[in-house]
Amino acid sequence: MDYLLGIDNGLTVTKAVVFRPDGTPVSVARRRVAQSLPHPRWVERDMDALWTATAEAIRDAITTAGCRPSDIKAVAATAHGDGVYVLSRDGRPLGPGILSLDSRAGSLSDAWNATEIAGKALALTGQSPHASAPSAILAWMRDHQPDRFARIGHVLACKDWLRFCLTGTIGTDRTEASIAFANVATQSFDRDALAIFGLDSLWDALPEMAPSAAIVGGITAAASARTGLLEGTPVAAGLHDVTASALGIGGHDTGFLSIVAGTYSINEVVTDRPVTDPRWYCRSGIEPGQWNNMAVSPASTANYDWFLDQFCRAEQAEALSSGRDIHHLLKPELDAAFGRPSDILFHPYLFGSPYGSSASAGFFGVHGWHGRGDMLKAVLEGIVFNHKAHVDDLRTVMPVTEARISGGGARNPALSQMFADALDLPVHVTSADEAAAWGAALTAGAAIGLYESPQAGARATTTILRSHNPDPAPKAALAARYALYRDMAEAMQPHWHAIERLAEGSRGAITS
């Protein structure tokens, strides 16, 4: 039997999934990858530890699948986009990888957005500056860690570090290359994109660009010993995880709205021309002449995970010990909350927002008679509203008639229905249970000729499991609540800055 291996590295977990060519997962192995937060706004991880965890997951996935290493015909990786992983000229990590949740460069990107730099960046690269962009992080490194900056030999994304560990080759693909320093029109790296941010010296550190479905190397002897993969197994270039998720659910095609409700709120539409706007990133699609318009913010189900960690620890422990689903344990409490009128609003900005780096999360309308279920309901609603804000922006220019959803939001039918009601669109959940890993595997399969292209492979293997159509009554109620949610977010903008200043004063008082 022939199999494909897709690697999906998120912000907290790295996983390896063995697939049949029809998209059926045969085995899934996961490893948690620890984050380090050494200073406020810093979010990092040890690069060697990431490779070790990924190698262990690959070995476990192969063992659990019960297949021989020779049965794995091709491999590809996807991983979180943005952030930055820098290597020295001899290929060693220069400190930890910096994740896309990192906002140390927030004040720098905010300053750029207040000047002509923002307009120049948008026109040339298809996106305005933001805190987790490689441009902002590298400029911060230049200013605050000049010794580290001077030693940079290679600027990589997360999945390209894993590719290097697997193959010993350095490079990237078109979708990943477009996150900072590519010309949005030509879809190639552009020296002027570095010059905008004063990063001209890094031109030679940018990786070679290949198509996502190109074979870029084979498993090395060292990687074979770590992972259990057969030496020489072809490795494809892979792709950015946002694009991988859309591909995996059959949504990386013109006319679809693809939603990833995961750590990030990701909302994307593929076009056959670049559509630039400060409200979204216009990045390269899988094929030349395709663009992926992505409206994103780090404000989705990470808020739900935070709530569970902080306020549902007993239920999490019970779920772990009994093997029961945490969502099942909380269902009666949440169902009761859904049966009551809603009078709590939540801004899901724990880790970032569409309103700049100073915005923070908050509950509004909480009273003494509310319980945990009411607050959890508000968290879920706030997550959907943040997605809706992005989707509404995209729909001002790009008409869509249906949406496909992946991530945590796809697993919960109540949340999927809330998406349909809030967006006033049919929302489909597809057969791709591990969408991003399957998107990576599709590039691997196309690289060895199993599919004409990754998109053709997705169309041939993706089916709709369930569909949610808008319900008129909750749709109207959500529309009214959403309008207030947006009004309050706008009104909070000057106060978020004041809250940040309070926090700075508190830190000063503690250390004095």
C-alpha positions in Angstrom: 0.0 0.0 0.0 1.3 3.5 -0.9 1.0 6.3 1.7 1.8 10.0 2.0 3.1 11.8 5.1 1.9 15.3 5.9 3.6 17.2 8.7 1.6 20.0 10.4 3.4 22.2 12.9 1.2 24.6 14.8 1.9 27.0 17.6 1.8 24.5 20.4 1.7 21.0 18.7 3.6 19.4 15.9 1.9 16.4 14.3 2.7 13.8 11.6 -0.2 12.2 9.7 0.0 9.1 7.5 -2.6 9.3 4.7 -3.9 7.0 2.1 -3.9 8.7 -1.4 -7.7 9.1 -1.0 -7.2 11.4 2.0 -8.1 8.9 4.7 -5.8 9.4 7.8 -4.3 6.1 8.8 -2.4 7.4 11.8 -1.8 10.7 13.6 1.0 11.3 16.1 1.3 14.5 18.1 4.0 16.1 20.3 3.6 19.3 22.2 6.3 21.9 21.6 6.9 24.1 24.5 6.7 27.9 24.1 8.9 30.3 25.9 7.7 33.7 27.0 10.9 35.3 28.5 9.6 38.8 28.3 6.1 40.4 27.8 5.1 40.0 24.2 7.8 37.5 23.4 6.7 34.1 22.2 9.5 31.7 21.2 10.5 28.1 20.9 13.7 26.1 20.8 14.3 25.1 17.1 16.2 21.9 17.9 13.5 20.8 20.3 10.9 21.4 17.6 12.8 19.1 15.2 13.2 16.5 17.9 9.4 16.6 18.7 8.6 16.4 15.0 11.0 13.5 14.3 9.4 11.6 17.2 5.9 12.3 15.9 6.9 11.0 12.4 8.4 7.8 13.9 5.2 7.2 16.0 2.9 7.8 13.0 4.8 5.3 10.9 4.8 2.7 13.7 1.1 3.3 14.5 0.1 3.0 10.8 1.8 -0.4 10.7 3.5 0.3 7.4 7.0 -0.1 6.2 9.2 3.0 5.7 9.3 2.2 2.0 5.5 2.5 1.9 5.8 6.3 2.5 6.2 7.5 -1.0 6.5 11.3 -0.4 6.6 13.8 2.5 5.8 17.5 2.8 5.4 19.9 5.7 3.3 22.9 6.5 3.6 25.1 9.6 2.5 28.4 11.1 3.3 31.3 8.9 4.9 34.6 9.8 7.3 34.8 12.8 10.9 34.0 11.8 13.5 31.3 12.2 17.0 32.5 11.4 20.1 30.4 10.8 23.8 31.2 10.7 25.7 30.9 7.5 26.7 27.3 8.5 23.1 26.3 9.1 22.8 26.5 12.8 19.9 28.2 14.7 20.6 31.7 15.8 18.6 31.5 19.0 15.0 30.4 19.3 12.4 30.5 16.6 10.0 33.5 17.0 6.4 32.5 16.6 3.6 34.4 14.9 2.0 35.1 18.4 5.1 37.2 19.2 4.3 41.0 19.3 7.7 42.4 20.5 7.8 44.5 17.3 4.2 45.8 17.8 5.3 49.4 18.5 7.6 49.3 15.5 4.9 48.1 13.1 2.4 50.6 14.6 4.9 53.4 13.9 5.4 52.2 10.3 1.6 52.2 9.9 1.5 55.8 10.9 3.9 56.8 8.1 4.3 56.4 4.3 6.0 53.0 4.9 2.6 51.4 5.2 1.4 52.5 1.8 4.7 51.6 0.2 4.6 48.1 1.7 1.0 47.5 0.8 1.5 48.6 -2.8 4.7 46.5 -3.3 4.1 43.5 -1.1 0.3 43.3 -0.8 0.2 43.8 2.9 0.5 46.5 5.6 3.1 46.1 8.3 2.1 44.0 11.4 3.8 42.9 14.5 4.4 39.2 13.6 5.7 39.9 10.1 9.3 38.9 9.4 9.9 42.5 8.3 9.0 43.8 11.7 10.7 41.1 13.8 13.9 41.3 11.7 14.0 45.1 12.0 13.4 44.8 15.8 16.4 42.3 15.8 18.5 44.7 13.9 17.8 47.5 16.4 17.9 45.4 19.7 20.0 42.4 18.9 22.6 43.7 16.4 25.1 40.9 17.0 22.5 38.2 16.2 21.3 40.2 13.2 24.8 40.5 11.8 25.3 36.7 11.9 22.1 35.9 9.9 22.8 33.6 6.9 19.3 32.3 6.2 15.9 33.7 6.9 13.3 30.9 7.1 9.8 30.2 8.0 8.9 27.3 10.4 8.1 24.7 7.8 11.3 25.5 5.9 13.3 24.8 9.1 11.7 21.3 9.2 12.4 20.8 5.5 16.1 21.7 6.2 16.1 19.1 9.0 14.6 16.5 6.7 16.7 17.1 3.6 19.6 19.4 4.4 18.4 21.8 1.6 17.5 25.4 2.2 14.5 27.0 0.4 10.9 27.9 0.5 7.8 27.9 -1.7 5.8 30.6 -3.3 3.1 30.8 -0.6 5.6 31.2 2.2 7.8 33.6 0.2 5.0 36.1 -0.1 4.6 36.8 3.6 7.0 39.8 3.6 9.6 40.4 0.9 7.9 39.4 -2.4 6.5 41.7 -5.1 2.8 41.1 -5.1 2.6 41.5 -8.9 5.5 39.4 -9.9 5.3 36.9 -7.0 9.1 36.9 -6.8 11.4 38.3 -4.1 12.1 42.0 -4.6 15.1 43.9 -3.2 12.9 47.0 -2.8 10.7 45.0 -0.4 13.7 44.7 2.0 14.7 48.3 1.4 11.3 49.7 2.6 12.2 48.4 6.1 15.9 49.1 6.0 16.8 45.4 5.7 18.7 45.5 2.4 21.6 43.5 3.9 19.5 40.4 4.1 19.0 39.9 0.3 21.4 37.0 0.2 19.8 35.4 3.2 16.4 35.0 1.5 15.8 31.3 0.5 15.4 30.0 -3.0 11.8 29.7 -4.0 10.2 26.6 -5.5 6.6 25.5 -6.4 4.8 23.9 -3.5 4.6 20.5 -5.4 8.3 20.5 -6.4 10.6 17.8 -5.0 13.3 19.7 -3.1 15.3 16.9 -1.7 15.3 13.5 -0.2 15.4 12.3 3.4 19.0 12.3 4.6 20.7 9.5 6.5 20.6 11.5 9.7 16.9 12.3 9.3 16.2 8.7 8.5 17.8 7.6 11.7 15.7 10.1 13.7 12.3 9.6 12.0 12.2 6.1 10.7 11.6 7.3 7.1 13.5 5.6 4.3 16.6 7.5 3.2 16.0 9.2 -0.1 12.2 9.5 0.3 11.1 12.5 -1.8 10.2 15.7 0.1 8.1 18.4 -1.5 8.5 22.1 -0.8 5.1 22.2 1.0 3.2 25.4 1.8 2.0 28.0 4.3 -0.4 26.5 6.8 -3.3 28.9 6.0 -3.1 27.8 2.3 -2.7 24.2 3.3 -5.9 24.2 5.4 -7.8 25.8 2.5 -6.4 23.2 0.1 -7.1 20.3 2.5 -10.9 21.2 2.7 -11.1 21.7 -1.0 -11.4 25.5 -0.7 -8.3 26.8 -2.3 -10.1 27.8 -5.5 -11.8 30.9 -6.8 -15.3 31.5 -5.4 -14.8 29.8 -2.0 -14.5 31.4 1.4 -12.2 29.3 3.5 -12.3 29.7 7.3 -9.8 28.3 9.7 -11.1 28.7 13.3 -7.9 27.8 15.1 -5.4 29.8 17.1 -5.7 32.5 14.4 -8.9 33.8 12.9 -8.2 33.0 9.3 -10.5 34.0 6.4 -9.4 33.6 2.8 -10.6 34.0 -0.7 -8.5 33.0 -3.8 -8.5 35.4 -6.8 -6.9 35.4 -10.2 -5.6 38.9 -9.7 -3.9 40.7 -6.8 -6.5 42.6 -4.7 -4.6 44.8 -2.2 -6.3 46.4 0.8 -5.0 47.3 4.2 -7.7 45.1 5.7 -6.1 41.9 4.5 -2.9 40.3 3.2 -2.7 39.6 -0.5 -0.3 36.7 -0.8 0.6 34.2 -3.5 -1.5 31.2 -4.1 -0.2 27.7 -4.9 -0.1 28.3 -8.7 1.4 31.3 -10.5 -1.3 33.8 -11.3 -3.3 32.9 -8.1 -3.5 35.1 -5.1 -4.7 34.2 -1.6 -6.4 37.1 0.1 -6.2 36.5 3.8 -7.9 38.5 6.5 -6.4 37.3 9.8 -5.9 38.1 13.4 -4.7 36.0 16.4 -8.2 36.1 17.8 -10.0 32.8 17.4 -10.3 29.5 19.3 -7.1 30.3 21.3 -9.6 32.3 23.4 -11.7 29.2 24.0 -8.6 27.2 24.9 -7.6 29.9 27.4 -11.1 29.9 29.0 -10.9 26.1 29.4 -7.5 26.3 30.9 -8.4 29.0 33.4 -11.9 28.1 34.4 -12.6 24.5 33.5 -9.6 22.7 35.0 -11.6 20.1 36.9 -13.4 19.1 33.8 -10.2 19.0 31.8 -8.7 16.7 34.5 -11.8 14.5 34.4 -11.7 14.4 30.6 -8.1 13.3 30.7 -8.6 10.6 33.3 -11.8 9.2 31.8 -11.1 9.6 28.1 -14.3 11.6 27.7 -14.5 14.7 25.6 -14.2 18.0 27.5 -16.9 19.5 25.1 -19.3 16.7 26.1 -18.7 17.4 29.8 -19.5 21.1 29.3 -22.4 20.6 26.9 -25.2 20.7 29.5 -23.9 24.0 30.9 -23.5 25.5 27.5 -26.9 24.3 26.3 -28.5 26.0 29.2 -26.7 29.2 28.4 -27.9 29.0 24.8 -31.4 28.6 26.1 -31.3 31.9 27.8 -31.2 35.5 26.3 -27.7 36.7 25.6 -26.6 39.8 27.4 -22.8 39.4 27.6 -20.4 40.5 24.8 -16.8 39.4 24.6 -13.9 40.8 22.6 -11.6 37.9 21.8 -8.3 39.8 21.8 -6.3 37.9 24.3 -3.4 37.4 21.9 -4.0 40.1 19.3 -6.7 41.7 17.3 -7.6 43.6 14.1 -7.2 46.8 16.1 -3.5 47.0 16.7 -1.1 45.6 19.3 -2.6 47.5 22.3 -6.1 45.9 22.1 -7.0 43.5 24.9 -9.9 41.1 25.6 -12.8 42.0 27.7 -16.3 40.8 28.9 -19.1 43.4 28.8 -22.5 43.1 30.5 -21.5 40.6 33.1 -23.8 40.5 36.2 -23.9 38.5 39.4 -26.5 36.1 38.1 -24.4 34.9 35.2 -22.5 31.7 35.3 -19.6 30.1 33.6 -21.8 28.8 30.8 -22.9 32.3 29.9 -19.4 33.5 29.7 -18.3 30.5 27.6 -21.2 31.2 25.2 -20.0 34.8 24.9 -16.4 33.6 24.2 -17.7 31.4 21.3 -19.9 34.3 20.0 -17.0 36.7 20.2 -14.8 34.3 18.2 -17.5 34.1 15.5 -17.9 37.9 15.5 -14.2 38.4 15.0 -14.3 36.1 12.0 -17.3 38.0 10.7 -15.5 41.3 10.8 -12.8 39.9 8.6 -15.3 38.2 6.2 -17.3 41.3 5.9 -14.2 43.2 4.8 -13.4 40.6 2.1 -17.0 40.5 0.8 -16.9 44.2 0.1 -14.7 43.4 -2.9 -14.9 39.6 -3.4 -18.4 38.1 -3.6 -18.7 34.6 -2.1 -21.8 32.3 -1.9 -20.6 29.6 0.5 -18.0 28.9 3.1 -15.9 25.9 4.1 -14.6 25.7 7.6 -11.7 23.8 9.3 -10.0 24.0 12.7 -11.7 23.7 16.1 -14.7 25.5 14.9 -15.5 22.7 12.4 -15.7 20.0 15.1 -18.4 21.7 17.1 -21.8 21.6 15.2 -23.2 24.4 17.4 -20.3 26.7 16.6 -20.5 25.8 12.9 -24.2 26.7 12.9 -23.3 30.0 14.6 -20.9 30.8 11.8 -23.7 30.2 9.2 -26.2 32.4 11.2 -23.7 35.2 11.7 -22.3 35.2 8.2 -25.6 34.6 6.5 -23.9 32.0 4.3 -24.1 28.2 3.9 -21.2 26.7 5.9 -19.8 23.3 4.9 -17.7 21.0 7.0 -15.7 18.6 4.8 -14.2 15.1 5.2 -10.7 16.5 5.9 -10.2 15.8 9.6 -6.5 17.0 9.5 -6.9 19.7 6.9 -3.5 21.4 7.1 -1.6 18.1 7.2 -3.7 16.8 4.3 -2.9 20.0 2.3 0.8 19.3 2.8 0.3 15.7 1.8 -1.5 16.8 -1.4 1.6 18.7 -2.5 3.7 15.6 -1.8 1.3 13.5 -3.8 1.3 15.9 -6.7 5.1 16.1 -6.6 5.4 12.3 -7.4 2.6 12.3 -9.9 -0.3 10.9 -7.9 -2.4 14.0 -8.7 -2.2 16.4 -11.7 -1.9 19.2 -9.1 -2.6 19.7 -5.4 -5.9 21.3 -6.2 -6.9 18.4 -8.5 -6.1 16.0 -5.7 -8.2 18.0 -3.3 -11.2 18.1 -5.7 -11.0 14.3 -6.2 -10.8 13.4 -2.5 -12.9 16.0 -0.6 -16.5 15.4 0.3 -19.0 17.4 2.4 -19.8 15.8 5.7 -22.4 18.3 6.9 -23.8 21.7 5.9 -25.2 24.5 8.0 -27.7 26.9 6.5 -28.6 30.3 8.1 -31.5 30.1 10.5 -33.6 33.4 10.3 -34.3 33.8 14.0 -30.8 33.5 15.4 -29.4 35.3 12.3 -31.4 38.5 13.2 -30.4 38.3 16.9 -26.8 37.9 16.1 -26.8 40.7 13.6 -28.0 43.1 16.3 -25.5 41.9 18.8 -22.7 42.1 16.2 -23.5 45.7 15.5 -23.0 46.5 19.2 -19.9 44.4 19.3 -18.3 46.5 16.5 -19.5 49.8 18.0 -17.9 48.9 21.4 -14.7 47.8 19.8 -14.4 51.1 18.0 -15.2 53.0 21.2 -12.6 51.0 23.1 -9.6 52.0 20.9 -8.4 55.0 23.0 -9.1 53.1 26.2 -7.0 50.1 25.2 -4.0 52.4 24.9 -4.8 53.8 28.4 -5.0 50.2 29.8 -1.6 49.4 28.3 -0.2 52.4 30.1 -1.7 51.2 33.4 0.1 47.9 32.9 3.4 49.7 32.3 2.9 51.7 35.4 2.2 48.5 37.4 5.4 46.8 36.2 7.4 49.9 37.2 5.8 49.9 40.7 6.6 46.2 41.2 10.3 46.6 40.2 10.9 49.8 42.1 
